[in-house]
Every structure is written in structure tokens, then in C-alpha cells.
């Protein structure tokens, strides 16, 4: 290697280090601003509610062939990540001071569209990832099976009704199984709304949720939402649903 080339490489390396240090310092400064500025009013510091993405409980390919790995990867790293970033931006910009997610959702009607849509998107996807698993599905057992049979007559009737909710949601939204006043109910919400929002027609504690946005299935299923919904039953994590039943 020529002496000139070595000198040039050394200079390049220095520049990289300097740039890295600059980025690191800037990020640290930004982090301080993000925490301190929007919530410090009249010398009072209010802890900021922050949404975050759960670690995906399984690899991207775990739900194959029902949900393909590429859809999972884009859905988690692009769509879900964007909802989380955007809701946290909205919380900061709009000085939203709810203490927890539940309080925020029960005041959803007072939020901006940006805060409400992205808060829903952040929470709904964290929930969605958890109620699925590799080699899931089958019929539920135990107390959730009893609750389903009690409310809908049979597992088959429940599946029929849930599938109808998923198929008749026009455009983007979610189908849900919820518990409300001791009863199980099926319904759907538009966009990224969820049944914990005061503004939602369907109300209750979510036990199961199915994302019927095209981004959830289009790569593999194109326009065939019915096939996506039919195969989604094979991914269900009934233990997670049962945990949420009271
Ligand atoms: Mn989605």
C-alpha cells in the first residue's frame, strides 16, 4: 500500500470518527430536549407517557405459511414502528399528560387525529403480535372455551360471527373479541381505533384482535381478505386471550 493511500485512509477514518461523535453528541442533546421541553410547564415536570414496541415474541417467519415473513417484517419494522414514533411525537408536541395508555384511550375523543390514530396503532399491534404464535390455532379450551360457548353457542358459531365482522369492516380497521360487563362480544373498529376508546361504538377489554388493513395481508393474499382471515385462525394464541379474560 502506498504511503499516500495510507495517509488518505487515516484522514477518512478520522472524519468518520468525528462524524460519529457529532451524531452521538447531537442525539444525546436531542434526548434531553425531548424529555425536558414539552412537559416542563411553570417549573413543574410531568412524566411523559411513552409508547414502545414490544419485542416480537417470535421470528418473522414463525407464522408461515399463514402470515409470510416479509409481511411480518414490514408490518413490524415499518408500519408498527411508525405508529410508535408518531404517537410519541404527538404526545410531546401536544403536551399530552395522561399517566397511562388506558387513561389516554378513555379520553380518545379529546385527542388530535394524529395522537388518537397513532396511539391506537401502537397499542393494537403490540396486542396483535401477542395473540398469535407459531403452531397456534385449534379450538380453545378451559375458561375461554366456556365463555365463547356461553356467549355464541359454539366455537363454530363464534368463528362465523368473528369472520363476518372482519369481512364486513369496510376499508381499514380491526375485528375484535372483547369482554364487556361480563359478556363476550364481537365487533370491529375503523382505522386504528380500539374498544378501549371512549369514542368507539364497540367497547370492552380486547381478548382477540385481527388487523384487516391491506398492509397486513396484501403481499401474500392480495385482495383475498377472506383467505387471510381463514388462515389467521391457525395462528391464534389462546393462552394469551385467556389471560385477559376476567
Ligand atoms: Mn397493521
Boltz pocket constraint, residues with backbone or C-beta under 6 A from the ligand:
constraints:
  - pocket:
      binder: B
      contacts: [[A, 75], [A, 79], [A, 125], [A, 211], [A, 213], [A, 215], [A, 216]]
      max_distance: 6.0
